[in-house]
């Protein structure tokens, strides 16, 4: 069965077995995908405050219990140690390694924070006839650092990271309206047009992900990105934090068109909250 027609649980099973280690753009269309931040309990409350103050790049959709790698509010049998294609490990703010399994790193004081991802609304754009270029080109979405300051909380501060999707000018209003329906997945764009206005020098050189074609008549459109908290966590120099690798998300059992109250969605799925 094609991964594009598999259920979220089937894709997670392939990820857990090591059969799928690539990015998750276009996988399990219609299901909520999540960015991850896994950090010590001592820092978790400040980080949750940071997310609450910066909901565009950090839309909070789930929080695990301290020391528990399972995320029952987001789906059946989600084990955060194995169910993401690739993880990044940071120690004292420095990148340490990229791995496909964090079971050996798991400790009883870690807390998992799940944040919404812009991959979620892309299926809705495509249903509306709006092409998503990085999916069309079978690439990871291009991501860029910006000069947009975030509201700090405790040791957490920094600037926003954005994703970019080129659209025809006559598609921008529709894309704005569609993506605004998904506040749990970054919502509407934060900028349209001139990349220099938000501190981006070269659209052909993304800081993360892959470059994509921008064709005649198209305009770059920028959405807040879940890589933002990775930079913020890194700058805070925590003794240990673990994130997803850019573009390699947790695929949940929550429908992207469900109500945004995640705990109600979880109850509808029959999972324990």
N, C-alpha and C positions, 0 to 999 in steps of 0.2 A: 504494500500500500504506500502511495506517495505520502511523504511527511506533510504535504500541504492539505491532505485529506484525512490525516490521523487526528485522533482526539488529543487533548492536552496531556492526559494520563499516558497515552501510548508514546508520545514524544518524550515525556519525562522518563519513561522506562528505558527508552533508547539512550537518553543522556546518561542515566544512572549506570547502564551497562557499558558505557564508553563508545557506543556505536555512533552517536552524534556528538561532535565536539565543535561544530561550526556555529555561526551566528544564528539568531532566531527570527530575523526579519521575515515576515510572510508565513511563519509557522503557526499552525492552529488558528487560522483566521477566525476572528470573532471573539477570541478569548483575551482576557487581560494579561499583559506581560508586565513584569516588575523588575526594576533596578533593586540592588541589594546593598545594605550596609550592615556589617556584622561587627560589633564592638563590645568592649567590656561594659558590664553593668554600671560601673562607676561613672562612665561618660554618657550613658544612654539618655538620661533625662535631659541634659543640655542639648544633645543632638536632636531629640524630639522637639524641644523648644525651637531649635533652629529650623526644623522642617515646618513647624506651625507658622513661623514668621516668614517663610519663603516658600509658599505653597506652589508657585508656578514650576520651579525646578525640582521641588521636593514634595510632590503630592503623596501624603502618607496614606497607605492602603492596608497595612498590616504590621503587627508587632508580635514577635514570639515571646514566650515565657523565658525567663532567665535560665540558661542551661539546657533548654529544650530545642532540639533541631527541627522539630516538626512544626508545620504551619497549618493547623486544621481550619482556620478561618478563611484560608485561600484555596483549599481543595483537599481531596482525599489522598492520604499517604504521601504528602510532600515532605521530603527529607532534605533540608537545605544544605546538608553536607555533600550531597551527591547529585542533586537534580538541576544543576546549572551547568551549561557546557564548559565554561572556563571561569576560574576565579583569579583575582589578583590579591596578593598578600602584601601588606605593608607593616613594617616594624619601625617604630620611632620616626614615622614620616617618610621612610625610604622604601621604595619598591624592593621587595625581597624575592618574589617568585610568582609565576603564573602556573596554576595547577588545574586539574580536572576533578579533584576530589579533596575535600578539606576534613575528612574524618579524623585524620591524625592530628589536626590542629584544634579540634573542638575541645572546649573546656566548659566547666559548669558555671562560669561567670559571664558567658557570652550571650548577647541579645541580638536577635535578627530584626532588622527594620526593612520592610518592603515598601518601595516607592513606585508610583505609576510610571509607565514608559510610553513614549510617543509611538512606538510600534503599534499600540492598541488601536489608534484611530486611523491608521493607514488603510485597513480593510474597508472602513467606511468611505474613505476618499475614493478608493478604487471602485466600490459599488456605485458611486456617483459619477463614474466615468473620468475621474481625475487620476492620471498616471502618476505612480510614485517611482521616481527615476532610479533610485538605488535598488529597488526590487526588480524593476525592468532590466537593469544591468547586472543583476545577481551580485550585488556588492553590499558592503556594510554602509549604513547611513553616514554621511560626512558630518563631523562634529568640530566645533570651533570654540576656543576661549574668547571671551569678550571683556569689555571694560565696564560691564554693568555690575555695580556693587550690590552685595546682599546684606540683609539685616543680620547682625551677629547675635550669637547666644553662647555664653560661656567661652570656651576656647575655639568656637567654630565661626569662621568668617571667610570672605573671599569674593570672587567674581563668578558670574554665571557662565556656564557652557551652553551652547545652543546646537541644535541640529538644523540642517539646511535642506530644503527641497525646492528645486526650481519648478515654477508653475507659469503657465500662460497668464498674462495680465487679466484676462476675462474669467479665470478660474479662482482668483484670489478671494473674492468675497464668499464664494461657495465653500472654499477650503476653510476660511475663517469661521463660518457658521457651523460647519460640520465638526471641526475639531473643538469648538467651544462647548459642544455637548459632552465632552469627556474631560471634566476638570480633574478626574483621577489619573489622567494621562497627559498632563501638562496644559490641556485646554487650548485656547486660541493662540495664534502666533504672537510673539513679543516684538517683532520687527519685520518690515518688508522693504526690499530695495537695497540701498547703498550699504554694503557691508562695513565700510570704513566708519559709518556712524556709530557702530557698536564695537569698534576696535578690531575688526577683522581685516587683515592686509591682503590676503590672497585666497580666493575661494578654491583655487586649484591645489592648495596645500593645507588640507584639514589637519587639525591637531590630533584627531582620532578618527577612525573609520577610513573610508575610501573616497577619493574624488569622484564626482559624477559630471556628466555632460550638462552644460547649460546652453540651450539651443536658441536660435534667433526668435525673438518675441517673448522669451521667458524672463521671469524676474525671480531672484532668490528670496525665499520666504523662510523665516527663522522661528523655531519653536524652542522654548526652554527645554533643557536636556538633563536627564538623570545622571550624567557623568559629573555634573556639578558637585554633588556631595562627595564624590571620590576625591576631587581636588581639595575640598574643604576638610575632609578627614585627614588627608595627607598633611595639609598645612598645620593641623592641630598636633601633629607628632605624637599620636597615641602609641602606647607600647605595642599594640597589635590591633589592626583592623583588616577586615576581609571584604572585598567587593566583588561584583561580577566584572568580568572583562568587558570593555565597551562592545555593545551589540550582542552580548551573550546573556540573555535574560532568563529569569524564572518565568515559565509559562504556567498560569494558574487555571483553576476550573471555574473562574468567575467570568460570566459573559460580559463582553465589553459594553453591551447595550443595557446591562442590568442597572438598577438603581445604584447610586454612588455610595449608599450606606453599605459598606462591605460586610458588616456583621449580619445584616438582614439577608444579603446574598448568600452568606455562608449557611444560614439557617435553611434557606430554600434548597440548598444543595444537600442538606442532611448531614452536615459536618458539625462537630462540636465547637462551640465558641467559648 
